[in-house]
Amino acid sequence: MASAAITVDRLSRRFISGRRKNRRVLEAVRGISFAVDRGERLAFIGPNGAGKSTSIKILTGILYPTSGSARVLGLVPWEQRRALTRRIGTLFGQRSQLWQELSPRASFRMLGAIFGLDDAQTKRRVAELGALLDAADLFDQPVRTQSLGQRMRCELAACMLHQPEMLFLDEPTVGLDLLGKQRFRDLLVRLNEELHTTVFLTSHDVSDIEHVANRAIVVNHGSIIYDAAVATMRSELLATKRVEVGLESAVDMAQFRAVIGPGVTLTSPSPFVLSLDVDTSIRPIREVLDTVLSSLRVADLSVVDPPLEQVIAEIYERPS
């Protein structure tokens, strides 16, 4: 497939621990096959232990597979790792590429030298990334003084320094607050749209699908259980949103049920807390929020996605 950034065919990885009677075989990846087009934004999601991190380590050449084949940008990752590293960028959760006691700019100079960039090329690239990621003011602050959200923007700049054709990101939003997560997701979309960088994102966060990806693959127990465009997934599996409402005064549930209308299931864990499960295929979430705000004395309000475990349960319950 000439247009494919990644092709994977029946890829498996087994880990063996213990000896003799205590010998155990863990099949972390079980014969998965898929392809990713150049310029695509793919969310590769699943719960902890689903095989996400093992898959990304194989595709970046860190691990050998037990069986099957894969090519990334036309290269076999575990056989041509050095050539591949010059064409991809990687960001593995909380593992930093930056030196804590130095400023990111100083780290960038060293990373630039590693990737064969001269000083002029590195300076030009750092300036471009500072503007693109709105992070130029962070590049001269020691890494140890930065918040996690600030550091992750600098980490993203570090893995984009050599202008990779593809980004592999393994749980990059772990530990970020809501604002930090949203900003990071926006940056990934901007990199993809402005530089046409292919994005392969592993996550266990449903929001990463909706905000970053245009396609999602869901894995569980090492196997692919769902592969679809995000628009399709949104209509099939993410049609429910939960609205959590903190109240200044207790609500009359019977009276409010008459007001809120169809497509909403109400529960009240306590007199001053209200939960609304909204079927967005029946009622727009904005309409429900307008009704809540105009009918109740609201102290706090949040909209959350269904947990990934619920999404996976729905996938298994669908008829084959």
C-alpha positions in Angstrom: 0.0 0.0 0.0 1.9 3.0 -1.3 -0.1 5.5 0.7 0.2 3.6 4.0 2.3 5.0 6.8 1.9 1.7 8.7 1.0 -1.8 7.6 0.6 -4.5 10.2 -0.2 -8.2 9.3 -1.0 -10.8 12.0 1.3 -9.3 14.5 1.8 -11.1 17.8 4.0 -10.8 20.9 4.2 -13.3 23.7 6.1 -12.9 27.0 7.2 -15.9 29.0 7.9 -15.7 32.7 8.9 -18.3 35.3 10.3 -21.8 34.8 9.0 -25.3 34.6 5.8 -25.6 36.6 5.7 -21.9 37.2 6.1 -21.0 33.5 3.5 -18.6 32.3 2.9 -17.3 28.8 1.3 -13.9 28.4 0.0 -13.1 24.9 0.2 -9.3 25.0 -0.6 -8.8 21.2 -2.7 -11.5 19.4 -2.5 -11.5 15.6 -3.6 -8.0 14.9 -3.8 -6.5 11.4 -4.4 -3.0 10.3 -3.1 -0.1 8.1 -2.7 3.6 8.8 -2.6 6.1 5.9 -0.1 8.9 5.7 -1.6 12.1 7.3 -4.1 10.1 9.3 -4.8 10.7 13.0 -5.3 7.3 14.7 -6.3 6.8 18.3 -5.2 3.3 19.4 -7.1 2.9 22.7 -8.0 0.3 25.3 -7.8 -0.3 29.1 -4.6 -1.0 31.0 -3.1 -4.3 29.9 -4.9 -4.3 26.5 -1.6 -4.4 24.5 -1.4 -0.7 23.4 2.1 0.0 24.7 3.5 -3.4 23.5 2.1 -2.6 20.0 3.7 0.8 19.9 7.0 -0.5 21.1 7.1 -3.0 18.3 6.1 -0.4 15.7 9.0 1.9 16.9 11.5 -0.9 16.9 12.0 -1.3 20.7 10.6 -4.8 20.8 10.7 -7.7 18.4 7.4 -9.4 17.6 6.9 -13.2 18.2 5.3 -13.5 14.8 3.7 -11.5 12.0 5.0 -8.6 10.1 4.9 -4.8 10.1 6.2 -1.9 8.1 6.4 1.8 9.2 7.1 4.3 6.4 8.3 1.3 4.3 10.8 0.1 7.0 10.7 -3.0 9.2 11.0 -1.3 12.6 13.0 -3.9 14.6 15.4 -4.5 11.6 15.9 -0.9 10.5 15.4 1.0 13.7 18.2 3.5 13.2 16.8 4.6 9.8 13.3 4.7 11.3 14.2 6.9 14.2 15.3 9.7 11.8 11.8 9.7 10.3 9.5 9.4 13.4 9.0 11.2 16.7 8.2 9.4 19.9 6.7 10.6 23.2 6.2 8.0 25.9 4.0 9.3 28.7 6.1 10.6 31.6 9.5 9.5 30.1 11.3 12.8 29.4 13.6 13.5 26.5 14.7 16.7 28.3 17.4 17.2 30.9 15.8 18.4 34.1 18.5 20.9 35.1 18.8 22.5 31.7 16.5 24.7 29.7 14.7 23.0 26.8 16.7 25.1 24.4 19.9 23.6 25.7 18.4 20.1 25.4 17.3 20.9 21.8 20.9 21.8 20.8 22.0 18.3 22.0 19.1 16.6 20.4 19.7 18.5 17.1 23.3 17.3 17.1 22.2 13.7 17.6 19.9 14.0 14.6 22.6 15.5 12.5 21.3 19.1 12.4 23.8 22.0 12.4 23.4 25.0 14.7 21.6 27.1 12.1 19.1 24.3 11.3 18.4 23.7 15.0 17.9 27.4 15.7 15.5 27.8 12.8 13.6 24.7 13.7 13.3 25.7 17.4 12.0 29.1 16.4 9.4 27.5 14.1 8.3 25.1 16.8 8.1 27.8 19.4 5.7 29.7 17.2 3.7 26.7 16.2 3.3 25.3 19.7 3.0 28.7 21.4 5.9 27.7 23.6 8.8 30.0 22.8 8.6 31.6 26.3 9.1 28.2 27.9 12.3 27.2 26.0 14.6 29.2 28.3 13.1 28.1 31.6 14.8 25.1 33.4 12.7 22.0 32.9 12.5 21.3 36.6 10.6 24.6 37.2 7.9 23.9 34.6 4.4 22.6 35.2 3.6 19.2 33.7 1.5 20.9 31.0 4.4 23.3 30.1 6.9 20.4 30.0 4.7 18.3 27.7 4.6 21.2 25.2 8.4 21.2 25.3 8.6 17.4 25.0 6.4 17.7 21.9 8.8 20.2 20.5 11.7 17.9 21.2 10.2 15.0 19.3 9.3 17.3 16.4 12.8 18.8 16.2 14.0 16.7 13.2 10.7 17.2 11.3 9.4 13.6 11.6 6.9 12.3 9.1 5.1 10.4 11.9 4.4 10.9 15.6 4.0 7.9 18.0 2.6 9.1 21.4 2.0 6.6 24.2 -0.4 8.0 26.9 0.9 11.6 26.5 -2.0 13.2 28.4 -1.6 11.1 31.6 -1.4 13.4 34.6 -2.5 16.6 32.8 -5.4 18.6 34.1 -8.5 19.2 31.9 -7.1 22.4 30.4 -3.7 20.9 29.8 -5.2 17.9 28.1 -7.3 20.0 25.8 -4.4 22.2 24.9 -2.2 19.3 24.1 -4.9 17.7 21.9 -5.3 20.9 20.0 -1.5 21.0 19.4 -1.6 17.5 17.9 -4.4 18.4 15.5 -2.5 21.6 14.5 0.7 19.6 13.8 -1.3 17.2 11.7 -3.2 19.9 9.7 -0.3 22.3 9.2 2.6 19.8 8.7 0.7 16.8 7.5 2.3 14.7 10.3 0.8 11.3 10.8 -0.4 10.8 14.4 -0.5 7.4 16.1 -1.8 8.0 19.6 -2.3 5.3 22.3 -4.6 6.2 25.2 -7.2 4.9 27.6 -9.0 8.2 27.6 -12.2 8.4 25.5 -11.8 12.1 25.1 -8.6 11.6 23.1 -10.7 9.9 20.4 -13.2 12.7 20.0 -10.7 15.6 20.2 -7.7 14.3 18.3 -8.5 11.3 16.0 -10.3 10.9 12.8 -10.2 7.1 13.3 -10.2 4.8 16.3 -9.0 1.3 16.9 -10.1 -0.3 20.2 -8.0 -3.1 21.6 -8.7 -5.4 24.5 -6.7 -8.5 25.7 -4.3 -8.0 22.8 -6.9 -8.1 20.0 -8.6 -5.5 17.9 -12.3 -5.4 18.8 -13.3 -2.2 16.9 -12.0 -0.2 14.0 -14.0 2.7 12.6 -14.0 6.4 11.8 -14.6 8.5 14.9 -17.8 10.0 13.4 -19.1 6.4 13.2 -17.9 5.6 16.7 -19.5 8.7 18.0 -22.9 7.8 16.6 -22.7 4.1 17.6 -20.9 4.1 20.9 -20.4 7.7 22.3 -24.0 8.8 22.1 -24.3 9.1 25.8 -22.9 12.0 27.9 -23.2 12.4 31.6 -23.9 15.8 33.1 -22.9 16.1 36.8 -24.6 19.1 38.5 -23.8 20.5 42.0 -26.8 22.4 43.4 -27.1 25.4 45.7 -30.5 24.1 47.0 -32.2 20.7 46.9 -34.2 19.8 43.8 -37.8 18.5 43.5 -37.1 15.4 41.3 -40.7 14.9 40.2 -41.0 18.5 39.1 -37.7 18.6 37.3 -38.4 15.3 35.4 -41.4 17.0 34.0 -39.2 19.9 32.8 -36.2 18.1 31.5 -38.0 16.2 28.7 -37.1 13.0 26.8 -33.7 11.4 26.2 -32.5 12.1 29.7 -32.2 9.7 32.7 -32.0 11.3 36.1 -30.4 10.1 39.3 -29.7 12.1 42.5 -26.8 10.6 44.6 -27.5 13.2 47.3 -29.9 16.1 47.7 -27.5 18.6 46.3 -26.1 16.5 43.5 -27.8 15.6 40.2 -26.7 13.2 37.5 -28.2 13.3 34.0 -27.4 10.6 31.4 -28.1 12.3 28.1 -28.8 10.3 24.9 -27.4 12.8 22.3 -29.1 11.0 19.5 -32.4 12.2 21.0 -31.5 15.4 22.7 -28.6 17.8 21.9 -26.4 18.2 25.0 -26.5 22.0 24.7 -30.3 22.0 24.9 -30.2 19.9 28.1 -27.6 22.2 29.6 -29.7 25.3 28.8 -32.7 23.6 30.6 -30.6 22.8 33.6 -29.1 26.3 34.0 -32.5 28.0 33.5 -34.4 25.7 35.9 -32.0 25.1 38.8 -29.7 27.0 41.1 -26.4 25.5 39.9 -23.2 25.7 41.9 -21.1 23.5 39.7 -21.5 21.6 36.4 -19.4 19.2 34.3 -20.0 17.1 31.2 -18.1 13.8 31.1 -17.7 10.9 28.6 -18.7 7.4 29.4 -15.8 5.4 30.9 -13.8 3.3 28.4 -14.9 0.1 30.1 -18.5 1.0 29.3 -17.6 1.6 25.6 -15.8 -1.7 25.4 -18.8 -3.5 27.1 -21.1 -2.0 24.5 -18.8 -3.3 21.7 -19.0 -6.8 23.1 -22.7 -6.6 23.4 -23.3 -5.6 19.8 -24.5 -8.4 17.5 -21.7 -9.8 15.3 
